[in-house]
Every structure is written in structure tokens, then in C-alpha cells.
Amino acid sequence: MTILDLSKVNVTLPSVEASLGASSSQLQLIVSGYVLAFGLALVPMGRLGDQRSRRTLFLVGLPLFAVMSAACALAQTPEQLLLARLAQGVAAGIQMPQVVGTIQQVFTGPARAKAFGLFGSVIGVSTAFGPTLGGLMIALGGARDGWRWVFWMNVPLALLVIAGVIWLLPNSQAGPKQKLSLDPVGILLFGVTVTALMTPFLLTTGASTDDPRRWWLLAVAALAAAVFVGWEGRYAVAGKAPLIPLKLFRISSFRNGTLVIAAYFSAIPAMFLLTTLFLQLGVGVEPVYAGMVSIGFALVSAVSAWYGGRLVINHGRPVVVVGLVVILAATVGMGAAAAWAPAGIVEWVMAGIMALAGAGGGLVVAPNQALTLGHVPIRDGGLAGSVGQLGQRIGTAIGSAVALAIFYATIYHEGGHQARDLGVFRDGYRFGMLAVSGFLALALLIALVDMGARRRAPRAKE
């Protein structure tokens, strides 16, 4: 449910613009504000879940998510929608770390890998089905107010999940109750770091009106990160519980796995977004049909994630490497299809290649999750999972911004702001997908490094 809102809202922006009269910058913030609030809440809520009941935090985050979804649907101005989206992102950040933390605590050994396989299936389906559901809601609700249906659908979903939490989920507190320690200074420094890091990318559209001064925030992020690391080290030496135990990053499997998934999520949401924009703006495909191109990815990745969760038990990191090779080849194929497939056929060709990509994608998320958390202490499961989720959100923000900037900059350069020529959009998509392929190549390189380290480790012990 929380991941769906990262992708399905993208296709509603023209409808929001027509209904509320939102400006382009407001539309950008309606999407990016959710990502930013989501990322800011993840790590503190993961820490709180490790120290208290994860079940209780579910029962805080889920009702808040439902209420804020209704507030989004009822918004009468762009400002009201933006505020509701920010609160909705906080609610998503409260509950998401509890998912990984609960899996980490309740399941062990091969059962944990299988559980992460199911988790990866849900992530894959949610990521890929988002544009389709968004387009379908607009088709049902109308071009002007269909976007409200996209938010209303969260309310019954949240109520169903709340019922499941109450009746099915164990009250899995990690160990005996301990004194609450949330490291308020660390939270403040962490918030400044993440906000300064993500904001320049979230405000990047590729248009000539983008303010170049936004990149100075990266210097602020670097300074805040250095202060944060210094503070966390001193906090731990004083015998207190830091917001992020830096010792986690001494675990090579956790460090490498977090980098792999961050690079992967820099690519995949950007691929879906670019494909939807290319088909709608360039080819002229209706939103609901443009979204359907990713259905094959969703279905195939759900199946391959299930098997990937089993394969990783015996084969380890090579499963992720194979998945990355497959999806990297598919992204190259997507760029080639956009360049040469004729209009009227290109969406069908892309749908077939997307299904192939799904076979690789399913072998990445769930197996990588199991490998990343394999050596993390159970007491830190929620926190470690939330750090991984933060990497995904930062990757999504950076990857989408880079790919969109290249896409729109190419279109503006070749055809101007009123470009309608399909050839211009073909070039924009092709160059944008080069960035997507670059992020996937980076993920593959890190996975190969990790695979080599794992193979050397047993020989070192001998």
C-alpha cells in the first residue's frame, strides 16, 4: 500500500492540474513531498520499533495513513493536498520499518528467506502495478476528478490491514522492555542530512527554469552528514543507543546489500516513470493503457521473487547477479524498442520486454533483502531494514530526478516546450534509459564485489 503510492500518483498529475489548478512546481512537490517525508520517518521509527512494540506502531501508522489518504481525496486546493501528502508520507514511514523488523524477528533460517521472497513479490507487484491502478482510477473517475479515487482506494485497504494486524500479527517486541532512547540530536542531524541530500533531486525537472542554486544543498548535506557521524560515534562511546549504530556498516553483507538496493531503486522507478511518460506524451497512449505495459513485470517478478527467496538459501549472491544481468539487458532492449519500433507496436514490444525485466527484478529485491540482513542482530532488525528502505527512497528520488532531467532536457533542446514530434520523445526516452542502465550497472558491480568477498571469506577462515 505504501509502495503503491510512490508510483500510482505519478499518472494522476494531469488530472490534479485540471481539478485544482496546481502549478508545475506544486505538482512536483505533491509527488516528492511524500518521498521526502517517507524517508525522514523511516530510521527513527525503525529505532522506536526495535525498542518498543512493532505491532503498536503498525496500529499508529495505518489509521494515520487512511485518514491522510481521505484528506488527500477531499483536498480543495494544491496546498491542502501537499500538506496531506506530507502527513501521509510520515504515516508510511512509521509502518514500513515494522514490516522488515517483524519478518527479521519472527522467521529464522530458510523460513526467513522464503518470507522475504513473499515480501519481494509484494514489492514487485506494487511497484509495477502502481501506474496501471492510477490510470484505471482516472478512467473510472474521469479526467478531472479521477485522481481522488487513487487516494480513496487506500482507505478500505488500510482498514483491512488494520484488522489483519489486530487479529493475526504477534506482539513481537524485540527482547525485554528497555529504557526508551531516541537520540534527539541524532534525529535532528539526520533530518537535516536527508532533507538537504534529497531536495535538489526532488526539485529537478530538466526545465530551463530549474534553479541551479539548489545544488548547494549537497554541500549542506555533506557537512551535516559529517557532524552526524561524529555525534553518533560519541553517543555510542557514552554507552547510549545511537539513532544508527555505525557498527552495522562494518558488516560487509549489510553495507554491500544496502548499496545494491539503493542503486537498483535508482533505476527501476525511473524506468516505469520514463516509460509511462514516453507512451503518453510521445506515442499518445491513454494513461490506463500506458500503465498496463508494466503488468507483465508485476506478474513475472512476483513469481520469480517467490522462487528467488528459495534459491538464495543455497546459491546466495549469484542469484542477485543473474537477476541484475537480466534486467540490465531488458533496459537496453527498452531503449532500442523506443528508438526503432513503430508507433502502434512500440507499446506491445515494451510490454514483452517488461515481462523479461520482471524475471530479473524478482531475483533482486527479495534475495538481496535476505542477504543484507543475514548477519544483522535480531534486536536491530527494524532499524537495519529501515536504513535499507531509506536507501531505496533516496535512490528513487535521485534516479527519477536524473532520468527525468535528461528526458525533459533532451525534449526541450530538440523540440522546445511544445514538442510534439515522436522522434524527439524517442531521443529523450533513449537518453533517459541510458541513466537507468548506468544505475543498474553500478548495482551489478557492487553485487559482483560482494560475491567475491563472500567467496574469499570461507577460505580466510580455513
HELIX and SHEET records of a PDB file:
HELIX    1   1 LEU A    4  SER A    7  1                                   4    
HELIX    2   2 LYS A    8  THR A   12  5                                   5    
HELIX    3   3 LEU A   13  LEU A   20  1                                   8    
HELIX    4   4 SER A   24  GLN A   51  1                                  28    
HELIX    5   5 ARG A   54  LEU A   74  1                                  21    
HELIX    6   6 PRO A   78  VAL A  106  1                                  29    
HELIX    7   7 GLY A  109  GLY A  141  1                                  33    
HELIX    8   8 GLY A  146  TRP A  152  1                                   7    
HELIX    9   9 ASN A  154  LEU A  168  1                                  15    
HELIX   10  10 PRO A  184  LEU A  202  1                                  19    
HELIX   11  11 PRO A  212  TRP A  216  5                                   5    
HELIX   12  12 LEU A  217  VAL A  237  1                                  21    
HELIX   13  13 LEU A  246  ARG A  250  5                                   5    
HELIX   14  14 SER A  252  LEU A  277  1                                  26    
HELIX   15  15 PHE A  278  VAL A  283  3                                   6    
HELIX   16  16 PRO A  287  MET A  292  1                                   6    
HELIX   17  17 ILE A  295  HIS A  315  1                                  21    
HELIX   18  18 ARG A  317  TRP A  340  1                                  24    
HELIX   19  19 VAL A  346  GLY A  361  1                                  16    
HELIX   20  20 VAL A  365  LEU A  373  1                                   9    
HELIX   21  21 ILE A  378  ASP A  380  5                                   3    
HELIX   22  22 GLY A  381  GLY A  415  1                                  35    
HELIX   23  23 LEU A  422  LYS A  461  1                                  40    
END                                                                             
